[in-house]
Amino acid sequence: MSEDKGDDDSDDKTEEASSRKLEKAKEEGDVVFSKEIITLCMIISSAISILYVLPWSVKTMLTDSLIFIDRPHTFDLEISTKKVGWHIYISLLKILAPTMIVLLAGAFLGGLPQKWGAITPKSIKPKFSNLSLKKGFQKIFSKDNLVDSVKNVVKLVVLGSALYISLHDEKRFLSTWMWLSASEFGKVLYDLNFVVYLSLIIAFGFIAVGDYFYQRFKYLKKMRMSKYDLKKEHKEADGDPEIKQKLKQLRMEKMRNRMMSEVPKATVILANPTHYSIALKWDEDTMGAPVVVAKGKDVVALRIREVAKINNIPVIENPPLTRSLYGVVEIEDEIPQKFYKSVAAVLRIVMEMKKKTIR
């Protein structure tokens, strides 16, 4: 089976993306992202700027400039030209700076939450593959580009309709603007801007929400995986079962070899002739109770007895005791107290065997 099967057969990608794949995509900066959310935030920040920040800025500038209107005779133009220029520069800055700050804040608030956690060194690293002319032409004639064109038409229709509806009731003021006083004109202009922006925000709000869910649907579809992809990912996460099995076998073999090296140090081997063997070590000067140095069944049990025979370790056949001990003790465990009497009887037999050998 080809390793690239999961990537090539896009029709087979029927499974939802795993959390691991989504996290990896996030590290690369690939997340659900809607440009219309940013546009909506820009419209809102623009409304705040035009309706609230800009009037305040203009009022501040006019207040600062009253000195030129009230007392123009106090200025010596030859001396104060530079001072006047600097004053005008500061006044313009007071108008433009707050407006630009609000607009930039809108752009950040629209984009940053969507990309939060996805801005990593890996995601901002330039990708020279993006400069490919071939990819550029493919993008121009792609399905996504066609969808974007349809979306733009829909946006124009929706926004145009919203503006028409909102301005329809205000058209009666258009013919009377020239007769209004400055304060009345300012209020009418403010109300008109408010209605226009409110209509734009509501209309574009629906567009932005719809686009976000569309982008989410498209993103999750793009991130889908085939059964082969999932299997491959699980194998990478958990390790290849064959390799795990081999490692387990190596660990078992290493443990078995270490255990077999302890058999020659045993005092006695308890055996069930057919299945089980347990090697016990006992030293009355250093131990509180006999200790299990090796245990095994079937082939391992036979191997323990063979090593014991080579090293002249007594093998005592006691099936009931061997089976009972095998189920409750592990290597390097002391035998439980309830077996003291039975094991002591075995050790007496071993001592008697050694005495006979010495004679």
MIKOLDO-553356 format. One line per 5 residues: number of its first residue (from 1); for each residue x, y negated, z of C-alpha. Coordinates in Angstrom, 1 decimal. Last residue first. Layout:
N
NUM> X,Y,Z  ... .
//
This chain:
359
359> 29.2,37.7,54.2  29.0,34.2,52.6  26.3,35.4,50.2  24.2,36.8,53.1  24.5,33.4,54.9 .
354> 23.5,31.5,51.7  20.4,33.7,51.3  19.4,33.2,54.9  19.7,29.4,54.4  17.5,29.6,51.3 .
349> 14.9,31.6,53.1  14.9,29.1,55.9  14.4,26.3,53.3  11.3,28.1,52.0  9.8,28.3,55.5 .
344> 10.6,24.6,56.0  8.8,23.9,52.8  5.6,25.5,54.1  5.8,23.8,57.5  6.6,20.3,56.1 .
339> 3.8,20.5,53.4  1.3,18.4,55.5  4.0,15.8,56.1  4.1,14.8,52.4  7.3,15.6,50.5 .
334> 9.7,12.6,50.2  9.4,10.9,46.8  12.5,10.5,44.5  10.6,12.0,41.5  6.8,12.1,42.1 .
329> 4.7,14.0,44.5  1.0,14.9,44.7  0.1,17.2,41.8  3.4,19.1,41.7  3.3,19.8,45.5 .
324> 0.1,21.8,45.3  1.2,23.7,42.2  4.6,24.6,43.7  3.1,25.6,47.1  0.5,27.9,45.5 .
319> 3.0,29.4,42.9  5.9,30.2,45.4  8.8,31.5,43.4  12.1,30.5,45.0  15.0,29.5,42.7 .
314> 18.3,29.2,44.5  20.8,26.8,42.9  23.8,28.6,41.5  24.8,25.8,39.1  24.0,27.7,35.9 .
309> 20.8,29.1,37.5  19.7,25.7,38.5  20.2,24.3,34.9  18.1,27.2,33.6  15.4,26.7,36.2 .
304> 15.1,23.0,35.3  15.0,23.9,31.6  12.1,26.3,32.2  10.2,23.6,34.0  10.9,21.2,31.2 .
299> 9.5,23.7,28.6  6.3,24.3,30.7  6.1,21.9,33.5  8.5,19.4,35.2  9.9,18.2,38.4 .
294> 13.3,16.7,39.5  14.9,15.1,42.6  12.0,15.6,45.0  13.1,14.7,48.6  13.1,16.9,51.7 .
289> 12.3,15.0,54.9  14.0,12.5,57.3  17.3,12.7,55.4  20.9,12.0,56.3  22.0,14.8,58.7 .
284> 19.3,17.3,57.8  20.2,17.2,54.1  17.5,18.4,51.8  17.0,18.2,48.0  14.0,19.7,46.3 .
279> 13.7,20.6,42.6  10.2,21.3,41.4  9.2,23.8,38.6  5.9,24.5,37.0  4.3,26.6,34.3 .
274> 4.7,30.4,34.2  7.0,31.4,37.0  5.5,28.9,39.5  8.8,27.6,40.9  10.3,25.8,43.8 .
269> 14.0,25.0,43.1  16.2,24.7,46.2  19.0,22.5,47.6  19.2,20.1,44.6  22.5,18.4,43.6 .
264> 22.7,20.5,40.4  19.2,19.3,39.5  20.1,15.6,39.6  21.6,15.5,36.1  18.4,17.0,34.8 .
259> 16.5,13.9,36.1  18.8,11.5,34.2  18.4,13.7,31.1  14.6,13.6,31.5  14.6,9.8,32.0 .
254> 16.6,9.4,28.8  14.3,11.8,27.0  11.2,10.0,28.2  12.6,6.6,27.2  13.5,7.9,23.8 .
249> 10.1,9.5,23.3  8.4,6.2,24.3  10.6,4.3,21.8  9.6,6.8,19.1  5.9,6.4,20.0 .
244> 6.2,2.6,19.9  8.0,2.8,16.5  5.2,4.9,15.2  2.5,2.7,16.7  4.1,-0.4,15.1 .
239> 4.1,-3.2,17.7  1.1,-4.7,19.5  1.2,-8.2,17.9  2.7,-7.1,14.5  0.4,-4.1,14.3 .
234> -2.6,-6.2,15.3  -1.7,-8.7,12.6  -1.3,-5.9,9.9  -4.7,-4.4,10.9  -6.3,-7.8,10.7 .
229> -4.8,-8.6,7.3  -5.8,-5.2,6.0  -9.4,-5.8,7.2  -9.3,-9.0,5.1  -9.0,-12.4,6.8 .
224> -10.9,-15.6,6.6  -9.0,-18.9,7.0  -10.3,-20.4,3.8  -13.9,-19.6,4.8  -13.2,-21.2,8.3 .
219> -11.9,-24.3,6.6  -14.8,-24.6,4.1  -17.3,-24.2,6.9  -15.5,-26.8,9.0  -15.2,-29.2,6.1 .
214> -19.0,-28.8,5.5  -19.7,-29.3,9.2  -17.5,-32.5,9.1  -19.1,-33.7,5.9  -22.6,-33.5,7.3 .
209> -21.6,-35.4,10.4  -19.9,-38.0,8.3  -22.8,-38.4,5.9  -25.3,-38.7,8.7  -23.2,-41.3,10.4 .
204> -22.8,-43.1,7.1  -26.5,-43.8,7.0  -26.7,-44.9,10.7  -23.4,-46.9,10.5  -24.4,-48.6,7.2 .
199> -27.9,-49.6,8.4  -26.4,-51.0,11.7  -23.8,-52.9,9.6  -26.4,-54.5,7.4  -28.8,-55.3,10.2 .
194> -25.9,-56.9,12.3  -24.6,-58.8,9.3  -28.1,-60.3,8.7  -28.5,-61.2,12.3  -25.1,-62.9,12.4 .
189> -25.9,-64.8,9.1  -29.2,-65.9,10.5  -27.6,-67.1,13.8  -24.8,-69.0,11.9  -27.3,-70.6,9.6 .
184> -29.4,-71.8,12.5  -26.3,-73.3,14.2  -25.2,-75.0,11.0  -28.7,-76.3,10.2  -30.8,-74.5,7.7 .
179> -32.1,-76.0,4.4  -29.5,-74.2,2.2  -30.4,-70.8,3.7  -34.1,-71.1,2.8  -34.1,-69.1,-0.5 .
174> -32.1,-66.3,1.0  -34.3,-66.0,4.1  -37.1,-64.3,2.3  -34.7,-61.6,1.2  -34.4,-60.3,4.8 .
169> -37.1,-57.7,4.6  -35.5,-56.0,1.6  -32.0,-56.2,3.1  -32.3,-53.1,5.3  -34.0,-51.0,2.7 .
164> -31.6,-52.0,0.0  -28.6,-51.5,2.2  -29.7,-48.0,3.2  -30.5,-47.1,-0.4  -27.1,-48.2,-1.6 .
159> -25.5,-46.3,1.3  -27.3,-43.1,0.4  -26.8,-43.4,-3.4  -23.2,-44.4,-3.1  -22.5,-41.6,-0.6 .
154> -24.2,-39.0,-2.9  -22.1,-40.1,-5.8  -19.0,-39.8,-3.7  -20.0,-36.4,-2.5  -20.5,-35.2,-6.1 .
149> -16.9,-36.4,-6.9  -15.6,-34.7,-3.8  -17.3,-31.4,-4.9  -15.6,-31.7,-8.3  -12.2,-32.3,-6.7 .
144> -12.7,-29.3,-4.5  -13.5,-27.1,-7.5  -10.1,-28.0,-9.0  -9.4,-30.0,-12.1  -7.3,-32.7,-10.3 .
139> -5.9,-30.2,-7.8  -4.6,-28.0,-10.6  -3.0,-31.0,-12.2  -1.2,-31.8,-8.9  -0.2,-28.2,-8.3 .
134> 1.5,-28.1,-11.6  3.2,-31.4,-11.0  4.7,-30.0,-7.8  5.4,-32.7,-5.2  3.4,-30.8,-2.6 .
129> 6.0,-28.0,-2.8  8.5,-30.5,-1.3  6.8,-30.1,2.1  7.9,-32.8,4.4  8.0,-31.8,8.1 .
124> 5.1,-33.4,9.9  3.4,-30.1,10.7  6.5,-28.3,11.9  7.5,-31.1,14.3  3.9,-30.8,15.7 .
119> 0.7,-32.9,15.3  -1.9,-30.2,15.5  -2.7,-30.7,19.2  -5.1,-33.5,18.4  -5.6,-33.7,14.6 .
114> -9.4,-34.3,14.8  -9.0,-36.4,18.0  -6.4,-38.6,16.2  -8.2,-39.3,13.0  -11.3,-41.4,13.8 .
109> -10.0,-42.9,17.0  -6.8,-43.9,15.1  -8.7,-45.5,12.3  -11.0,-47.4,14.7  -8.0,-48.6,16.7 .
104> -6.4,-49.9,13.5  -9.6,-51.9,12.8  -9.7,-53.3,16.4  -6.1,-54.3,16.3  -6.5,-55.9,12.9 .
99> -9.3,-58.1,14.2  -7.5,-59.0,17.4  -4.4,-60.0,15.4  -6.1,-62.0,12.6  -7.9,-64.8,14.5 .
94> -5.3,-65.4,17.2  -2.6,-65.1,14.6  -4.3,-67.9,12.6  -4.2,-70.1,15.7  -0.5,-69.2,16.4 .
89> 0.4,-70.2,12.8  -1.6,-73.4,13.0  0.2,-74.4,16.2  3.6,-73.6,14.7  2.8,-75.8,11.7 .
84> 1.7,-78.6,14.1  5.0,-78.3,16.1  7.0,-78.4,12.9  5.2,-81.5,11.7  5.4,-83.1,15.1 .
79> 8.4,-85.5,14.6  7.7,-87.0,11.2  3.9,-86.5,11.7  3.9,-88.6,14.9  0.8,-87.3,16.6 .
74> -1.2,-89.3,19.0  -3.3,-91.0,16.3  -5.0,-87.6,15.6  -6.7,-87.6,19.0  -10.1,-85.9,18.8 .
69> -9.7,-84.1,15.6  -6.1,-82.8,16.1  -6.8,-82.0,19.7  -9.9,-80.1,18.7  -7.6,-77.5,17.1 .
64> -7.3,-75.2,20.2  -11.1,-75.1,20.6  -11.4,-74.4,16.9  -9.0,-71.5,17.1  -10.8,-70.0,20.2 .
59> -14.1,-70.3,18.4  -12.6,-68.6,15.3  -11.3,-65.7,17.5  -14.6,-65.3,19.4  -16.5,-65.2,16.1 .
54> -13.9,-62.7,14.7  -14.1,-60.3,17.7  -17.9,-60.0,18.0  -19.8,-59.5,14.8  -17.0,-59.2,12.2 .
49> -14.6,-57.2,14.4  -17.2,-55.0,16.1  -18.7,-54.2,12.6  -15.3,-53.5,11.2  -14.6,-51.1,14.1 .
44> -17.9,-49.3,13.4  -17.1,-49.1,9.6  -13.6,-47.9,10.4  -15.0,-45.2,12.7  -17.3,-44.1,9.9 .
39> -14.4,-44.0,7.4  -12.4,-41.9,9.9  -15.3,-39.4,10.3  -15.6,-39.4,6.4  -12.0,-38.2,6.1 .
34> -13.1,-34.9,7.8  -10.4,-32.5,9.1  -10.7,-29.0,10.4  -7.1,-27.9,11.1  -3.9,-27.2,9.3 .
29> -1.1,-29.0,11.1  1.4,-26.1,10.9  0.9,-25.4,14.6  -2.8,-25.5,14.0  -2.5,-22.8,11.3 .
24> -0.6,-20.6,13.8  -3.4,-21.1,16.4  -6.0,-20.2,13.8  -4.1,-17.1,12.9  -3.8,-16.0,16.5 .
19> -7.4,-16.8,17.3  -8.4,-14.3,14.5  -10.0,-15.5,11.3  -13.5,-14.1,10.7  -13.5,-11.0,8.5 .
14> -14.7,-10.8,4.9  -11.5,-11.5,3.1  -11.8,-8.8,0.5  -12.6,-11.2,-2.3  -9.3,-13.0,-1.6 .
9> -7.4,-9.9,-2.7  -3.9,-11.4,-3.1  -3.0,-12.4,0.5  -4.1,-9.2,2.2  -2.6,-7.0,-0.4 .
4> 0.8,-8.6,-0.1  2.4,-5.8,1.8  1.4,-3.4,-1.0  0.0,0.0,0.0 .
//
